Amino acid sequence: MNRVALVLLAVAVVVIAALIAAAAAGKLARLTGATYPAALTRAAAVFAAVVTLAATVTSALSGLLS
C-alpha cells in the first residue's frame, strides 16, 4: 500500500471517529436536557477536539519517525 493511500485511509478513520464522537456528545447533551443549539455547540466542540488531537498525535509521531 503506498503512502498516499495510507494517509487517505487514516484521514477517513479520523473523520469517522470525530463524527461518531460528535454525534454521541450531541445525543448526551440532548438527553441531559440541553437545547438543540447547545447540543450542536457541544457536538462541534467535540468534533474540533478530536480532529485537533489527531493532528497533534500525527505531528508528534511524524517527528519521532523521521
VENSULMO-V329324 format. One record per residue. N is the residue number from 1. OMEGA is omega in degrees with one decimal (NA if undefined). Layout:
BEGIN
n: [N,N]
omega: [OMEGA,OMEGA]
END
This chain:
BEGIN
n: [1,2,3,4,5,6,7,8,9,10,11,12,13,14,15,16,17,18,19,20,21,22,23,24,25,26,27,28,29,30,31,32,33,34,35,36,37,38,39,40,41,42,43,44,45,46,47,48,49,50,51,52,53,54,55,56,57,58,59,60,61,62,63,64,65,66]
omega: [-178.2,-173.4,-179.2,178.9,179.4,178.3,178.6,176.6,179.1,178.1,179.1,179.5,-180.0,-179.9,178.5,178.5,179.1,178.7,178.2,179.3,179.1,178.5,178.7,179.1,177.9,179.0,178.2,177.9,179.1,179.4,179.2,173.5,178.9,176.4,179.7,177.7,178.7,178.7,177.0,177.8,178.3,178.8,178.9,178.9,178.3,178.0,179.9,-179.9,180.0,179.0,178.3,177.7,178.9,178.6,179.3,179.0,178.2,178.6,179.3,-179.8,179.3,175.8,-180.0,-174.3,-178.8,NA]
END
